[in-house]
Amino acid sequence: MSPLISLTWRDHITGREGYLVVDRLVRGVSSGGLRMREGCSLEEVTGLARGMTMKEALHFNDDPSARYIPLGGAKGGIDCDPRDPAAYGILVRYLRAVRPYIETVWTTGEDLGLTQDLIDRAAAEAGLVSTIQAIHPLLDDEEAARRRLADAFAVDVDGIGLDELAGGCGVAEAALTALDRAGVAYEGTRVAVQGLGTMGGATARFLLRAGLTIVAVADVKGTISCPEGLDVESLLAARDAFGTVDRAVLRPGDRELPGDAWLSADAEILVPAAVSYAIDTANQARIRARWIVEAANMPVLAEAEELLAARGITVLPDIVVNSGTNAWWWWTLFGDIGPDADEALAHTRRSMRALTELMLERAEAGGTTPRAAAHAIAAARLPLIAERFGHYH
Ligand SMILES: NC(=O)c1ccc[n+]([C@@H]2O[C@H](COP(=O)([O-])OP(=O)(O)OC[C@H]3O[C@@H](n4cnc5c(N)ncnc54)[C@H](O)[C@@H]3O)[C@@H](O)[C@H]2O)c1
């Protein structure tokens, strides 16, 4: 099915392109982050918008006490290196151009290359009230809901904002659920992560706190490795706004390796948490891990996943694994949870565990990959959502 809205914007000053794809609306609204990276394409944004529709559908259930009702899926993207000095101006002009969509049908937030603070600043400059203002008409008590979300954004847990932790908490819980089902102990299980930004950073923290050992992390400058375990908290504290680690904090035993070394690390779990298309048919051959947990969106190419599956390597798919951030925004805004870290993280863990369990059970029963099982679950829910809330696509 083709998306409802698909547009390409061209910056009149730099010639850079930006994209907006609304895959579908539910109750007239869609949800999906905004990313900025050199090489971002309309095709990539289209795939991500479709993924958002799935993620929203996966969090739809028949629990009558649930207040959050899933939305449609969307995504925005700008083809520019976020560290380019012109990037901020481009972001403001892009937001000004797509402002009518943000005001009416597209709720957005941070994604790869952008922080929520930066998007909020640029959105204000572009004349927007908020990046999620399209949802305001759906709220019972808009003022209380907005205050709850603002309060939740102000919550900090050991130096990291709750908004930056919820997603990684969900990723970690998905990984732990897979370990539990396989009867593998947390202690002694090793992890390599690509990307130490919002998603990778939080995932590394939660897996470390669960007792696993983080043996390698990669950022845009290369891989940092230590087979005995990295000092994750000091790496997290040494990041700049783009998730690049200041190498001055490395300990004598830490090694600096090439950018793709995380892939072949001696680890049971790989967490790609940076770019799309990181694992392809060529480099998958170097992977020795047993699980690949997709914190990033679309990091494993479909043909690579087939080869990995044939080698007994399980990919836990993005649409389930990294859906916690998006859901946390809506759980908070709609009032399923309050602006409290313990409550929010407990709810995230419970929901992500239930969803991962459901997916893995289906996959096992049907002899399919977890991704195929997740797609089947979402596909079964989409008509129910349309039936209940109307057909907008
Ligand atoms: N932030 C969110 O709320 C959110 C939610 C769901 C999914 N995601 C997905 O997670 C992924 C990461 O997003 P983020 O918000 O954590 O990004 P981020 O910008 O906060 O961090 C990106 C990290 O990846 C590293 N990186 C970038 N390019 C790299 C490369 N080529 N090789 C190695 N490392 C590289 C950066 O140095 C940084 O450490 C994206 O695919 C995004 O779509 C993000």
PDBQT file of the ligand as one rigid body, heavy atoms in Angstrom, charges set to zero:
ROOT
HETATM    1  N1  LIG A 401      16.064   8.373  19.626  1.00  0.00    +0.000 N 
HETATM    2  C1  LIG A 401      14.954   7.689  19.592  1.00  0.00    +0.000 C 
HETATM    3  O1  LIG A 401      14.019   8.063  20.281  1.00  0.00    +0.000 OA
HETATM    4  C2  LIG A 401      14.815   6.462  18.753  1.00  0.00    +0.000 A 
HETATM    5  C3  LIG A 401      13.705   5.638  18.929  1.00  0.00    +0.000 A 
HETATM    6  C4  LIG A 401      13.580   4.462  18.192  1.00  0.00    +0.000 A 
HETATM    7  C5  LIG A 401      14.562   4.145  17.275  1.00  0.00    +0.000 A 
HETATM    8  N2  LIG A 401      15.636   4.978  17.096  1.00  0.00    +0.000 N 
HETATM    9  C6  LIG A 401      16.633   4.555  16.113  1.00  0.00    +0.000 C 
HETATM   10  O2  LIG A 401      17.849   4.251  16.786  1.00  0.00    +0.000 OA
HETATM   11  C7  LIG A 401      18.954   4.601  15.948  1.00  0.00    +0.000 C 
HETATM   12  C8  LIG A 401      19.861   5.543  16.698  1.00  0.00    +0.000 C 
HETATM   13  O3  LIG A 401      19.137   6.707  17.043  1.00  0.00    +0.000 OA
HETATM   14  P1  LIG A 401      19.623   7.665  18.232  1.00  0.00    +0.000 P 
HETATM   15  O4  LIG A 401      18.528   8.650  18.438  1.00  0.00    +0.000 OA
HETATM   16  O5  LIG A 401      20.127   6.838  19.362  1.00  0.00    +0.000 OA
HETATM   17  O6  LIG A 401      20.827   8.398  17.523  1.00  0.00    +0.000 OA
HETATM   18  P2  LIG A 401      21.885   9.414  18.160  1.00  0.00    +0.000 P 
HETATM   19  O7  LIG A 401      22.104  10.455  17.147  1.00  0.00    +0.000 OA
HETATM   20  O8  LIG A 401      21.502   9.788  19.541  1.00  0.00    +0.000 OA
HETATM   21  O9  LIG A 401      23.208   8.499  18.278  1.00  0.00    +0.000 OA
HETATM   22  C9  LIG A 401      23.766   7.863  17.168  1.00  0.00    +0.000 C 
HETATM   23  C10 LIG A 401      25.017   7.127  17.601  1.00  0.00    +0.000 C 
HETATM   24  O10 LIG A 401      25.486   6.354  16.501  1.00  0.00    +0.000 OA
HETATM   25  C11 LIG A 401      26.830   6.707  16.220  1.00  0.00    +0.000 C 
HETATM   26  N3  LIG A 401      27.036   6.572  14.783  1.00  0.00    +0.000 N 
HETATM   27  C12 LIG A 401      26.522   7.332  13.803  1.00  0.00    +0.000 A 
HETATM   28  N4  LIG A 401      26.943   6.865  12.606  1.00  0.00    +0.000 NA
HETATM   29  C13 LIG A 401      27.714   5.791  12.857  1.00  0.00    +0.000 A 
HETATM   30  C14 LIG A 401      28.417   4.881  12.071  1.00  0.00    +0.000 A 
HETATM   31  N5  LIG A 401      28.406   4.970  10.737  1.00  0.00    +0.000 N 
HETATM   32  N6  LIG A 401      29.106   3.890  12.688  1.00  0.00    +0.000 NA
HETATM   33  C15 LIG A 401      29.117   3.776  14.015  1.00  0.00    +0.000 A 
HETATM   34  N7  LIG A 401      28.453   4.604  14.830  1.00  0.00    +0.000 NA
HETATM   35  C16 LIG A 401      27.764   5.590  14.254  1.00  0.00    +0.000 A 
HETATM   36  C17 LIG A 401      27.004   8.128  16.729  1.00  0.00    +0.000 C 
HETATM   37  O11 LIG A 401      28.366   8.438  16.955  1.00  0.00    +0.000 OA
HETATM   38  C18 LIG A 401      26.175   8.054  18.003  1.00  0.00    +0.000 C 
HETATM   39  O12 LIG A 401      26.929   7.429  19.040  1.00  0.00    +0.000 OA
HETATM   40  C19 LIG A 401      18.351   5.157  14.661  1.00  0.00    +0.000 C 
HETATM   41  O13 LIG A 401      18.218   4.125  13.727  1.00  0.00    +0.000 OA
HETATM   42  C20 LIG A 401      16.995   5.623  15.096  1.00  0.00    +0.000 C 
HETATM   43  O14 LIG A 401      16.071   5.635  14.038  1.00  0.00    +0.000 OA
HETATM   44  C21 LIG A 401      15.789   6.103  17.823  1.00  0.00    +0.000 A 
ENDROOT
TORSDOF 0
